[in-house]
Amino acid sequence: MFSGSISEDAMFSGPMSEDVMFIGPISGDDKFSGSISEDAMFSGSISEDAMFSGPMSEDAMFTGPISGDAKFSGSISEDAMFSGSISEDAMFSGHLSEDVMFIGPISGDAKFSGSISEDAIFSGSISEDAMFSGPISADAMSIVPISGDAMFSGSISEDAMFSGSISEDDMFSGPI
């Protein structure tokens, strides 16, 4: 277990696996680069200009908010789970597949950019000026209300499902 912060241009690089736990915030211009797998867990916030880069797989879990100009970049697969909010100008960029679950609201000017496929589930609200961009395919499911000036842009195909309300000045753009 690692418990503590990564700050002031620091970098963590390497894999986390087999029930390992990382607890602590990543902030400033810091970077976490590496894979999380086999029941490993990251719990903490990513804020300011910090970046998390790496794949998550095999029941791994990421729990924590992403805010400021922070970025999460990487694929999530094989029953891994992302739970937390994405807000302000933060960005999530990656692919969700193989029974993965993403739970968390996207708000402010935050952006979710990536595809959802192979029974993956995206569950959470999209509000304010937030944006969801990417295709949903192959039995994947999106369960989200969209409100404010939020936007959903992408295609829905191959038994995929979008379930949620669209209200206020929201927009859904894409083929079904």
C-alpha positions as YAML, in Angstrom:
chain: A
units: angstrom
residues:
- id: 1
  name: MET
  ca: [0.00, 0.00, 0.00]
- id: 2
  name: PHE
  ca: [1.14, 3.52, -0.85]
- id: 3
  name: SER
  ca: [-0.52, 6.30, 1.07]
- id: 4
  name: GLY
  ca: [0.45, 9.87, 0.33]
- id: 5
  name: SER
  ca: [0.38, 12.57, -2.27]
- id: 6
  name: ILE
  ca: [2.25, 12.95, -5.54]
- id: 7
  name: SER
  ca: [2.98, 16.66, -5.96]
- id: 8
  name: GLU
  ca: [5.26, 19.32, -7.43]
- id: 9
  name: ASP
  ca: [6.04, 17.77, -10.84]
- id: 10
  name: ALA
  ca: [6.56, 14.30, -9.34]
- id: 11
  name: MET
  ca: [5.88, 11.14, -11.35]
- id: 12
  name: PHE
  ca: [4.85, 7.59, -10.49]
- id: 13
  name: SER
  ca: [5.63, 5.12, -13.24]
- id: 14
  name: GLY
  ca: [5.00, 1.41, -13.04]
- id: 15
  name: PRO
  ca: [2.35, -1.27, -12.72]
- id: 16
  name: MET
  ca: [0.09, -1.81, -9.70]
- id: 17
  name: SER
  ca: [-1.30, -5.33, -9.33]
- id: 18
  name: GLU
  ca: [-2.45, -8.08, -6.95]
- id: 19
  name: ASP
  ca: [-4.48, -6.24, -4.29]
- id: 20
  name: VAL
  ca: [-2.13, -3.23, -4.17]
- id: 21
  name: MET
  ca: [-3.68, 0.03, -3.01]
- id: 22
  name: PHE
  ca: [-2.64, 3.62, -3.79]
- id: 23
  name: ILE
  ca: [-4.31, 6.23, -1.60]
- id: 24
  name: GLY
  ca: [-3.51, 9.85, -2.16]
- id: 25
  name: PRO
  ca: [-4.09, 12.87, -4.35]
- id: 26
  name: ILE
  ca: [-2.25, 13.62, -7.58]
- id: 27
  name: SER
  ca: [-2.08, 17.37, -8.22]
- id: 28
  name: GLY
  ca: [-0.07, 20.15, -9.84]
- id: 29
  name: ASP
  ca: [1.78, 18.91, -12.92]
- id: 30
  name: ASP
  ca: [2.23, 15.41, -11.52]
- id: 31
  name: LYS
  ca: [1.76, 12.24, -13.50]
- id: 32
  name: PHE
  ca: [0.77, 8.66, -12.73]
- id: 33
  name: SER
  ca: [1.81, 6.43, -15.60]
- id: 34
  name: GLY
  ca: [1.29, 2.69, -15.42]
- id: 35
  name: SER
  ca: [-1.21, -0.12, -15.38]
- id: 36
  name: ILE
  ca: [-3.62, -1.07, -12.58]
- id: 37
  name: SER
  ca: [-4.72, -4.72, -12.59]
- id: 38
  name: GLU
  ca: [-5.70, -7.78, -10.52]
- id: 39
  name: ASP
  ca: [-7.85, -6.15, -7.79]
- id: 40
  name: ALA
  ca: [-5.45, -3.22, -7.35]
- id: 41
  name: MET
  ca: [-7.09, 0.07, -6.34]
- id: 42
  name: PHE
  ca: [-6.39, 3.77, -6.83]
- id: 43
  name: SER
  ca: [-8.28, 5.98, -4.40]
- id: 44
  name: GLY
  ca: [-7.73, 9.72, -4.48]
- id: 45
  name: SER
  ca: [-8.30, 12.89, -6.41]
- id: 46
  name: ILE
  ca: [-6.61, 14.03, -9.61]
- id: 47
  name: SER
  ca: [-6.64, 17.82, -9.89]
- id: 48
  name: GLU
  ca: [-5.05, 20.92, -11.40]
- id: 49
  name: ASP
  ca: [-2.93, 19.85, -14.44]
- id: 50
  name: ALA
  ca: [-2.20, 16.34, -13.15]
- id: 51
  name: MET
  ca: [-2.50, 13.30, -15.40]
- id: 52
  name: PHE
  ca: [-3.33, 9.62, -14.94]
- id: 53
  name: SER
  ca: [-2.22, 7.52, -17.87]
- id: 54
  name: GLY
  ca: [-2.53, 3.77, -18.12]
- id: 55
  name: PRO
  ca: [-4.87, 0.85, -18.64]
- id: 56
  name: MET
  ca: [-7.06, -0.61, -15.89]
- id: 57
  name: SER
  ca: [-8.09, -4.27, -16.04]
- id: 58
  name: GLU
  ca: [-8.97, -7.44, -14.10]
- id: 59
  name: ASP
  ca: [-11.27, -6.07, -11.34]
- id: 60
  name: ALA
  ca: [-9.07, -3.02, -10.70]
- id: 61
  name: MET
  ca: [-10.81, 0.03, -9.26]
- id: 62
  name: PHE
  ca: [-10.31, 3.78, -9.60]
- id: 63
  name: THR
  ca: [-12.28, 5.87, -7.14]
- id: 64
  name: GLY
  ca: [-11.92, 9.60, -6.87]
- id: 65
  name: PRO
  ca: [-12.85, 12.86, -8.52]
- id: 66
  name: ILE
  ca: [-11.02, 14.33, -11.51]
- id: 67
  name: SER
  ca: [-11.14, 18.12, -11.60]
- id: 68
  name: GLY
  ca: [-9.37, 21.27, -12.79]
- id: 69
  name: ASP
  ca: [-7.51, 20.61, -16.05]
- id: 70
  name: ALA
  ca: [-6.62, 17.08, -14.97]
- id: 71
  name: LYS
  ca: [-6.76, 14.21, -17.45]
- id: 72
  name: PHE
  ca: [-7.44, 10.46, -17.19]
- id: 73
  name: SER
  ca: [-6.19, 8.67, -20.27]
- id: 74
  name: GLY
  ca: [-6.34, 4.92, -20.78]
- id: 75
  name: SER
  ca: [-8.53, 1.93, -21.43]
- id: 76
  name: ILE
  ca: [-10.68, 0.23, -18.78]
- id: 77
  name: SER
  ca: [-11.46, -3.45, -19.35]
- id: 78
  name: GLU
  ca: [-12.14, -6.87, -17.79]
- id: 79
  name: ASP
  ca: [-14.58, -5.95, -14.97]
- id: 80
  name: ALA
  ca: [-12.53, -2.92, -13.85]
- id: 81
  name: MET
  ca: [-14.48, 0.00, -12.36]
- id: 82
  name: PHE
  ca: [-14.17, 3.80, -12.48]
- id: 83
  name: SER
  ca: [-16.18, 5.59, -9.82]
- id: 84
  name: GLY
  ca: [-15.96, 9.33, -9.36]
- id: 85
  name: SER
  ca: [-16.95, 12.69, -10.76]
- id: 86
  name: ILE
  ca: [-15.33, 14.52, -13.67]
- id: 87
  name: SER
  ca: [-15.76, 18.29, -13.36]
- id: 88
  name: GLU
  ca: [-14.47, 21.74, -14.33]
- id: 89
  name: ASP
  ca: [-12.23, 21.36, -17.44]
- id: 90
  name: ALA
  ca: [-11.12, 17.79, -16.64]
- id: 91
  name: MET
  ca: [-11.07, 15.12, -19.33]
- id: 92
  name: PHE
  ca: [-11.55, 11.36, -19.48]
- id: 93
  name: SER
  ca: [-10.18, 9.83, -22.64]
- id: 94
  name: GLY
  ca: [-10.27, 6.09, -23.20]
- id: 95
  name: HIS
  ca: [-12.19, 2.98, -24.10]
- id: 96
  name: LEU
  ca: [-14.59, 1.06, -21.82]
- id: 97
  name: SER
  ca: [-15.09, -2.64, -22.64]
- id: 98
  name: GLU
  ca: [-15.66, -6.16, -21.29]
- id: 99
  name: ASP
  ca: [-18.24, -5.68, -18.48]
- id: 100
  name: VAL
  ca: [-16.56, -2.50, -17.21]
- id: 101
  name: MET
  ca: [-18.60, -0.01, -15.20]
- id: 102
  name: PHE
  ca: [-18.13, 3.79, -15.19]
- id: 103
  name: ILE
  ca: [-20.12, 5.52, -12.45]
- id: 104
  name: GLY
  ca: [-19.97, 9.24, -11.96]
- id: 105
  name: PRO
  ca: [-21.36, 12.57, -13.05]
- id: 106
  name: ILE
  ca: [-19.68, 14.69, -15.72]
- id: 107
  name: SER
  ca: [-20.23, 18.41, -15.16]
- id: 108
  name: GLY
  ca: [-18.84, 21.88, -15.80]
- id: 109
  name: ASP
  ca: [-16.83, 21.94, -19.04]
- id: 110
  name: ALA
  ca: [-15.58, 18.40, -18.48]
- id: 111
  name: LYS
  ca: [-15.37, 15.96, -21.37]
- id: 112
  name: PHE
  ca: [-15.69, 12.18, -21.72]
- id: 113
  name: SER
  ca: [-14.15, 11.08, -24.98]
- id: 114
  name: GLY
  ca: [-14.02, 7.40, -25.86]
- id: 115
  name: SER
  ca: [-15.95, 4.36, -26.93]
- id: 116
  name: ILE
  ca: [-18.12, 2.01, -24.85]
- id: 117
  name: SER
  ca: [-18.45, -1.60, -26.03]
- id: 118
  name: GLU
  ca: [-18.79, -5.28, -25.05]
- id: 119
  name: ASP
  ca: [-21.35, -5.06, -22.20]
- id: 120
  name: ALA
  ca: [-19.66, -2.04, -20.57]
- id: 121
  name: ILE
  ca: [-21.95, 0.32, -18.62]
- id: 122
  name: PHE
  ca: [-21.70, 4.10, -18.32]
- id: 123
  name: SER
  ca: [-23.92, 5.32, -15.50]
- id: 124
  name: GLY
  ca: [-24.02, 8.93, -14.36]
- id: 125
  name: SER
  ca: [-25.35, 12.35, -15.24]
- id: 126
  name: ILE
  ca: [-24.02, 14.75, -17.87]
- id: 127
  name: SER
  ca: [-24.79, 18.37, -16.95]
- id: 128
  name: GLU
  ca: [-23.88, 22.05, -17.40]
- id: 129
  name: ASP
  ca: [-21.58, 22.36, -20.46]
- id: 130
  name: ALA
  ca: [-20.13, 18.86, -20.17]
- id: 131
  name: MET
  ca: [-19.75, 16.64, -23.22]
- id: 132
  name: PHE
  ca: [-19.86, 12.90, -23.90]
- id: 133
  name: SER
  ca: [-18.31, 11.98, -27.22]
- id: 134
  name: GLY
  ca: [-17.93, 8.47, -28.53]
- id: 135
  name: PRO
  ca: [-19.72, 5.46, -29.98]
- id: 136
  name: ILE
  ca: [-21.70, 2.95, -27.92]
- id: 137
  name: SER
  ca: [-21.77, -0.56, -29.41]
- id: 138
  name: ALA
  ca: [-21.98, -4.32, -28.84]
- id: 139
  name: ASP
  ca: [-24.49, -4.60, -25.96]
- id: 140
  name: ALA
  ca: [-22.97, -1.64, -24.08]
- id: 141
  name: MET
  ca: [-25.33, 0.51, -22.03]
- id: 142
  name: SER
  ca: [-25.47, 4.21, -21.20]
- id: 143
  name: ILE
  ca: [-27.86, 5.20, -18.43]
- id: 144
  name: VAL
  ca: [-27.65, 8.96, -18.02]
- id: 145
  name: PRO
  ca: [-29.79, 12.03, -17.78]
- id: 146
  name: ILE
  ca: [-28.46, 14.94, -19.85]
- id: 147
  name: SER
  ca: [-29.24, 18.46, -18.63]
- id: 148
  name: GLY
  ca: [-28.09, 22.08, -18.87]
- id: 149
  name: ASP
  ca: [-26.15, 22.72, -22.09]
- id: 150
  name: ALA
  ca: [-24.62, 19.24, -21.99]
- id: 151
  name: MET
  ca: [-24.07, 17.28, -25.19]
- id: 152
  name: PHE
  ca: [-24.00, 13.61, -26.18]
- id: 153
  name: SER
  ca: [-22.32, 13.08, -29.52]
- id: 154
  name: GLY
  ca: [-21.80, 9.60, -30.93]
- id: 155
  name: SER
  ca: [-23.38, 6.59, -32.57]
- id: 156
  name: ILE
  ca: [-25.37, 3.81, -30.86]
- id: 157
  name: SER
  ca: [-25.23, 0.41, -32.59]
- id: 158
  name: GLU
  ca: [-25.16, -3.41, -32.20]
- id: 159
  name: ASP
  ca: [-27.80, -3.87, -29.46]
- id: 160
  name: ALA
  ca: [-26.29, -0.98, -27.44]
- id: 161
  name: MET
  ca: [-28.67, 1.05, -25.29]
- id: 162
  name: PHE
  ca: [-29.03, 4.69, -24.26]
- id: 163
  name: SER
  ca: [-31.46, 5.25, -21.41]
- id: 164
  name: GLY
  ca: [-31.88, 8.68, -19.90]
- id: 165
  name: SER
  ca: [-33.67, 11.98, -20.09]
- id: 166
  name: ILE
  ca: [-32.61, 14.88, -22.30]
- id: 167
  name: SER
  ca: [-33.78, 18.28, -21.07]
- id: 168
  name: GLU
  ca: [-33.19, 22.04, -21.05]
- id: 169
  name: ASP
  ca: [-30.69, 23.01, -23.81]
- id: 170
  name: ASP
  ca: [-29.15, 19.55, -24.16]
- id: 171
  name: MET
  ca: [-28.26, 17.93, -27.39]
- id: 172
  name: PHE
  ca: [-28.06, 14.36, -28.64]
- id: 173
  name: SER
  ca: [-26.16, 14.10, -31.89]
- id: 174
  name: GLY
  ca: [-25.47, 10.88, -33.71]
- id: 175
  name: PRO
  ca: [-26.97, 7.95, -35.58]
- id: 176
  name: ILE
  ca: [-28.91, 5.25, -33.77]
...
